[in-house]
Amino acid sequence: MHRPVLALVWLLSPASTQGAFGTARPVECGISDGYRAANAWERAKEPNLRRYCDLLASGTAKLVGSGSIILVKEVPQIADEADKLLPGRAAPSVLKGRAFLRLGQPEDALRTLEEAKRRDERALDDPVALLAWARANARTGHLAEAAQAYRAALPRTSALTAQERSSASFEAGLTVMAQGPAGIDDAVAMFRQARRDAVDAMQVASVAALALALDRGGLRDEARAVLAERLRGDVKPLLADPRVTGALADAGVPHETDALAAIALEADGGAPAKEAWRKYLGGAGGKGPWAEHAREHAGVTAPAAKKPAPKPEAPTPGGPR
């Protein structure tokens, strides 16, 4: 039996990223017993395969960890070069879509990942690719599709780092909660998982999100207990941490920052909490499924519905024309 070709990246990548990085490895670039050599039979069958895998390896290495955005800008071109070597494969499109996400181009990311799915229906089965698909949908306003993708991705994230798992669970919970009351129980479970894995600012955000979901689900005593146990002082600076704001954007609900700040202030109560809820209502939250919940906390009533303008009376038969 012939062994698959080895792509150099999975041996050269930093140890801290090996787990998540390995999950993103294209099938055609599999590892063979840790030996850095392409099988001669495979090379003869696909003479461009070695170069193709090396390009994908190079592009992926520029994406993982906290790589410079200057390096990330090189990735779409690298993916295009790989695509020319072996046209029609899905992996270059997945790599390119992930790069577009890092570059703040979610529409391009969604389009490119859709192309990967057209090329191979299993192209997004990998958790790294599936999370990219969820984030691209969420950032472009396709929250139902994003929620479905997040639900599919979470059971597959065991190979990711704890930090990556916590971000995925946090984002998933936010996206599912944005669907309204029907998803609140699942959101609570996702935030509990996020809280277990998170550290620093992401843990504060996960605790606030768990309390928010519990409160929205009617479990207000438990929500207060969660806040009292884990949150102390002003959490706004921690909610402004780039990791938190990035996760909120990846979930497609950046406006939920105001709700997280508001629920955290509930521990002290009083005017600051009500002011934070009013700020939430003044933005996108005022038009979402949790507006009534926020109005209750803010102590404001729902705006009166506008009465339709009266219809003009029909002319009387035989009357003046």
C-alpha positions in Angstrom: 0.0 0.0 0.0 1.4 3.4 -0.9 1.7 6.0 1.8 0.4 9.6 1.2 2.6 12.6 0.6 3.9 14.6 3.5 3.3 18.3 3.5 6.2 20.1 5.2 4.0 22.5 7.2 2.8 20.1 9.8 6.4 19.4 10.8 7.6 23.0 10.6 4.6 24.6 12.3 5.0 25.9 15.9 4.3 23.4 18.6 1.7 25.7 20.1 -0.4 25.5 17.0 0.1 21.8 16.0 -3.3 20.6 17.3 -5.5 23.0 15.5 -3.2 23.3 12.5 -3.2 19.5 12.0 -7.0 19.5 11.8 -6.8 21.8 8.8 -4.6 19.5 6.8 -6.0 18.7 3.3 -6.5 15.0 2.8 -4.3 14.9 -0.2 -1.4 16.2 1.9 -1.5 13.6 4.6 1.4 12.8 7.0 3.3 9.5 6.6 4.9 8.4 9.8 6.5 11.8 10.3 8.9 11.3 7.4 9.4 14.3 5.2 9.3 12.7 1.8 6.7 12.3 -0.9 6.1 8.7 -2.0 7.6 8.2 -5.4 4.5 6.6 -6.8 2.4 9.5 -5.6 4.9 12.0 -7.2 4.7 10.2 -10.5 0.9 10.2 -10.4 0.6 13.9 -9.4 4.0 15.5 -10.1 2.7 18.9 -8.8 1.4 17.5 -5.5 4.5 18.2 -3.5 4.7 21.8 -4.6 0.9 22.1 -4.1 1.1 20.8 -0.5 4.1 23.0 0.3 2.2 26.1 -0.9 -0.8 25.2 1.2 1.6 24.6 4.2 3.2 28.0 3.7 -0.2 29.8 3.5 -1.5 28.0 6.6 1.6 28.9 8.6 1.0 32.6 7.8 -2.6 32.3 9.2 -2.1 30.4 12.5 -1.4 32.0 15.8 -1.1 35.7 15.9 0.6 36.0 12.5 1.2 39.5 11.1 -1.6 40.9 8.8 1.2 41.6 6.3 1.8 37.9 6.1 -1.9 37.1 5.9 -2.2 39.4 2.9 0.1 37.0 1.0 -2.2 34.0 1.5 -4.8 34.6 -1.2 -2.1 34.7 -3.8 -0.4 31.6 -2.4 -3.8 29.8 -2.6 -4.3 30.9 -6.2 -0.9 29.5 -7.1 -1.7 26.2 -5.5 -5.0 26.1 -7.3 -3.2 26.5 -10.6 -1.0 23.5 -9.9 -4.0 21.1 -9.1 -7.1 22.8 -10.4 -10.5 21.9 -8.9 -9.3 20.9 -5.4 -11.2 22.5 -2.5 -8.3 23.1 -0.1 -7.0 26.3 -1.8 -10.5 27.8 -1.6 -10.7 27.0 2.1 -7.3 28.5 2.8 -8.2 31.6 0.8 -11.6 32.0 2.6 -9.9 31.8 6.0 -7.4 34.5 4.9 -10.3 36.8 3.7 -11.8 36.4 7.2 -8.6 37.5 8.9 -8.4 40.4 6.4 -11.9 41.7 7.4 -13.5 40.7 4.0 -16.3 38.4 5.1 -18.3 38.6 1.9 -15.2 37.4 -0.1 -14.7 34.7 2.6 -18.2 33.5 2.2 -18.0 33.4 -1.6 -14.7 31.5 -1.5 -15.9 29.0 1.0 -19.0 28.4 -1.0 -16.7 27.6 -4.0 -14.9 25.1 -1.8 -18.2 23.4 -1.0 -19.1 23.2 -4.7 -15.8 21.5 -5.4 -16.1 19.0 -2.6 -19.2 18.6 -0.4 -17.0 17.5 2.5 -14.5 20.5 2.2 -15.9 22.1 5.4 -16.1 19.0 7.5 -12.8 20.0 9.3 -13.5 22.0 12.4 -11.2 24.9 11.4 -12.9 25.2 8.0 -16.4 24.8 9.6 -15.7 27.5 12.1 -14.6 29.8 9.2 -17.8 29.0 7.4 -19.9 29.8 10.6 -18.0 33.1 11.1 -18.3 34.2 7.5 -22.1 33.6 7.6 -22.4 35.4 10.9 -20.4 38.4 9.8 -22.5 38.7 6.6 -25.8 38.6 8.5 -26.8 35.0 7.8 -27.3 34.1 11.4 -29.5 31.0 10.9 -26.8 29.4 8.7 -24.1 30.5 11.1 -25.9 28.9 14.1 -26.3 25.7 12.2 -22.6 25.7 11.3 -21.5 26.4 14.9 -23.7 23.6 16.2 -22.0 21.2 13.8 -18.5 22.5 14.6 -18.6 22.4 18.4 -18.6 18.5 18.8 -15.5 18.4 16.5 -13.3 21.0 18.4 -11.5 18.5 20.7 -8.2 19.0 18.7 -8.3 22.8 19.2 -6.6 24.6 22.0 -8.6 25.5 25.1 -8.6 29.1 24.0 -9.9 28.3 20.6 -12.6 26.0 22.0 -13.7 28.7 24.4 -14.0 31.3 21.6 -15.9 28.9 19.5 -18.3 28.1 22.3 -18.8 31.7 23.2 -19.5 32.7 19.6 -21.8 29.8 19.1 -23.8 30.7 22.2 -24.2 34.3 21.0 -25.3 33.3 17.6 -27.8 30.7 18.9 -29.1 33.2 21.4 -29.7 35.7 18.7 -32.3 33.3 17.3 -34.6 34.2 20.2 -36.0 32.2 23.1 -36.1 28.9 21.3 -32.3 28.6 21.5 -31.7 29.9 25.0 -31.2 26.5 26.6 -28.5 25.5 24.1 -26.9 29.0 24.5 -26.7 28.4 28.3 -24.9 25.1 27.7 -22.5 26.7 25.2 -21.6 29.6 27.6 -21.0 27.1 30.4 -18.5 25.4 28.2 -16.9 28.7 27.2 -16.5 29.6 30.8 -14.7 26.4 31.6 -12.1 26.8 28.9 -11.7 30.6 28.9 -9.1 32.8 30.6 -8.7 36.5 31.3 -11.0 38.8 29.4 -12.7 35.9 27.5 -13.6 34.4 30.9 -15.2 37.6 32.1 -17.1 37.8 28.8 -18.2 34.2 29.0 -19.5 34.7 32.6 -21.4 37.8 31.6 -22.8 35.9 28.6 -23.9 33.0 30.8 -25.6 35.4 33.2 -27.3 37.1 30.4 -28.6 33.9 28.9 -29.8 32.6 32.3 -31.6 35.9 32.9 -33.2 35.9 29.4 -34.3 32.3 30.1 -36.1 33.3 33.3 -33.4 31.9 35.7 -32.7 35.2 37.3 -31.6 34.0 40.7 -29.0 31.7 39.1 -27.9 34.6 36.9 -27.4 36.8 39.9 -25.4 34.0 41.6 -23.1 33.6 38.6 -22.5 37.4 38.6 -21.9 37.6 42.3 -19.5 34.6 42.3 -17.3 35.6 39.3 -17.5 39.3 38.4 -16.0 42.1 40.4 -15.7 45.8 39.6 -16.1 47.5 36.2 -15.9 44.9 33.4 -16.2 47.4 30.5 -12.4 47.5 29.9 -12.3 43.7 29.7 -15.3 43.6 27.4 -13.4 46.0 25.1 -10.5 43.6 24.8 -9.8 42.8 21.1 -10.3 39.1 21.7 -13.8 39.7 23.1 -14.9 42.3 20.4 -13.5 40.0 17.7 -15.5 37.1 19.0 -18.7 39.2 19.1 -18.1 40.3 15.5 -17.4 36.7 14.5 -20.8 35.8 16.1 -22.5 38.5 14.0 -23.8 40.3 17.1 -21.3 43.1 18.0 -24.2 45.1 19.6 -24.5 42.4 22.4 -21.5 44.0 24.0 -24.0 46.5 25.5 -26.1 43.7 26.9 -23.1 42.0 28.4 -22.1 45.3 30.1 -25.6 45.9 31.3 -26.1 42.5 32.8 -22.7 42.8 34.6 -23.8 46.1 36.1 -26.9 44.3 37.5 -24.7 43.0 40.3 -24.7 46.6 41.7 -28.0 47.6 40.3 -29.2 51.2 40.2 -28.9 53.9 37.5 -25.7 52.6 35.7 -27.4 49.3 34.9 -30.5 51.0 33.6 -28.5 53.4 31.5 -26.6 50.5 29.9 -29.8 48.7 29.0 -31.1 51.9 27.4 -27.9 52.1 25.4 -28.6 48.6 24.2 -32.1 49.5 23.2 -30.9 52.5 21.3 -28.8 50.3 19.0 -29.5 47.1 17.1 -30.7 45.4 20.3 -33.8 47.5 20.3 -34.9 45.8 17.1 -33.9 42.3 18.1 -35.7 39.4 19.8 -34.5 40.5 23.3 -35.8 44.1 23.2 -38.6 43.4 25.6 -36.3 41.8 28.1 -34.0 44.9 27.9 -37.0 47.3 28.3 -38.0 45.4 31.4 -34.6 45.9 32.9 -34.3 49.5 31.8 -37.7 50.3 33.2 -39.1 51.7 30.0 -42.3 50.8 28.1 -42.5 49.6 24.5 -43.0 52.4 22.0 -46.6 52.7 20.9 -47.4 51.2 17.5 -48.1 53.8 14.9 -51.7 53.9 13.8 -52.2 53.4 10.1 -53.3 56.5 8.2 -57.0 56.5 7.5 -58.0 55.5 4.1 -59.7 58.1 1.9 -63.4 57.7 1.7 -64.7 56.3 -1.6 -66.7 58.9 -3.6 -70.5 58.7 -3.2 -72.2 57.4 -6.3 -73.8 60.2 -8.2 -71.9 62.8 -6.2 -69.7 65.5 -7.5 -66.9 64.5 -9.8 
